[in-house]
Amino acid sequence: MSEQHPARSGLLARIAESQEGLVETCIKLVGTKSENPPGDTKALAEVAAEMLRNIEGVEVEFVTAEYPIVNVVARLTGNGAGRRLIFNGHLDTYPVGDASLWSVDPLAGIQKDGRLYGRGVSDMKGGIAASITAMALMAECRNAWSGELVLTLAGDEETMGKLGTYHLLETIPHARGDAMICGDAGSPRVLRFGEKGFVWVEVSATGKAAHGAHVHLGASAIERLNDALDALFTLRDLDVPTPPEVAAAIETSKPISEELSGVGESDVLASVTVNVGLVNGGRAPNLVADTATAFLDIRIPVGLGVDEIETRIGELLAPLPGITFAIQRRYEPNWTPPNHEIIQLTAENCRETLGEDPAINMRVGASDSRIYRMFDIPSVVCGLTPYNMGGPDEHVLLSDLYAVGKVHALTAFDYLRAATPK
């Protein structure tokens, strides 16, 4: 644990007193719709900005690349020059869907049996509430630390972040920092230091139409597409030269991480996965299909690169008649060394908060942390454990919300205090 500065002792006391306010902040965020699609975050950006402007010393600005996808950047300075720490979150959520399938109002922020319900509460309005509360607490003790604490709230994460975090990092100098903490869905028991890359591929097949009774006169595009998919499934068998420290982290984290994320997560983190998410083809049961298309999500572990996977896709599909492919989206796997200061400080504060060592592991899904790493900014994800994320009755544990709020505040203090002249 870091040196127990008197201001840190005071911060601990204020964290304990702030739990009710933290829940109220989260409920207010949940109550403001920000579904993506359509991606309109203007109303929620205004709500978040109002909360942040009520914190003494915080400067707030809206940043918009494409209206109504509105981003928010809040900036708090400490006692003199120093490092800059970023809190990052995203304002957009999955759609509510069919509200009749929920047992509660999806926008009411209902508390029940130690849980808090609502669309986006785990992904990731709980994490945003934790960061806003942590910034407010840091403002109260700003004479005890130096540098800057910046909160970036992106309006575009669920659709890959081009108009959100990526735009902020390209255009706002103080959206970049020496390190970043993201409160996206996860768990205070499992800190995430890296993410797999991915390639989204459209595979198209052409054939020759014929009557279904005269298959000898046609060539089925669907059968050709099936051959192409069988070939692409062999990507799962690729050997992966996983860096030793990443392999060790995945293996060490397995007992805790798979308890939360499901048995098999460790294998998925270290291997190429291929998911066929959408297939279209043919026009009628009694016609030989002359066209067919499939859309695939291929996830790439640390140790392999996008170019290598794309080259292999070309090699696998080139011999097959009637098959073409196009890459729709791509990004490289990336990671921050698990022994980096920001990850170790966050782990120490998880340990102090939970009374147990957290796992330190890779992340299966994507978050905007990957974009920060693209800009060479060390990043860690410490968010709330999601329950029914994206589905009816999405909820989190109140104990998780309290824990993440405490970890964010303590880690911000310790990181910025560590570079403060004594």
SULFEN-V366256 format. One line per field, one symbol per residue. ss: DSSP state (h for helix, s for strand, l for the rest). phi: phi as a letter, one per 30 degrees, with the letter a starting at -180 (. if undefined). burial: 1 if it has 9 or more other C-alpha atoms within 8 Angstrom, else 0. A space follows every 50 residues. Layout:
BEGIN
ss = ???
phi = ???
burial = ???
END
This chain:
BEGIN
ss = lllllhhhhhhhhhhhhlhhhhhhhhhhhhllllsllllllhhhhhhhhh hhhlllllssssssssllsssssssssllllllsssssssllslllllhh hlllllllllssllssslllhhhhhhhhhhhhhhhhhhhhlhhhlllsss ssssllllllllllhhhhhhhlhhhlllsssslllllllsssssslssss sssssslslsslllhhhlslhhhhhhhhhhhhhhhhhllllllhhhhhhh hhhhhhhhhhhlllhhhhhlllssssssssslllllssllssssssssss lllllhhhhhhhhhhhhhllllsssssssssllsslllllhhhhhhhhhh hhhhllllssssslllllhhhhhhllllssslllllslllllllssshhh hhhhhhhhhhhhhhhhhhllll
phi = .deddedddddeddeddcdddddddddddddcdadbddjdcedddddddd ddddcdjdcbbcbbcadcdccbbcbbcccjdldccccbabddbdddiddd dddbddccidcahibbcldidcbbddddedddddddddddbddcbbjbcb cccccbcdciidccedddddcceddcadabcccdeaaddbdccabddabc bcccbbbbdadddbddcbbddddddddddeddddddcddcddeedddddd dddedddddccjdjeddddcbdcbbccabblibadcbddcbabbcbcccc dejcbdedddddedddcedddicbbbdcbaaddaacedcdeddddddddd dddciadddbbdcdccbdedddddcicebbcbbcddbheicdheabdddd edddedddddddddddddcded
burial = 00000001101101100110011011111111111100111111101110 11101001010111100111111111111001111111111111110010 01001111110000111111111111111111111111101101111111 11111111001111111110000011111111111111111111111111 11111111111100100111110110110011001100010100011011 00110111000000110111111101001011000011111111111111 11011100110010011001011000100101111101010111111111 11110011111111010111111000111111111101110111111101 1111111111111111101100
END
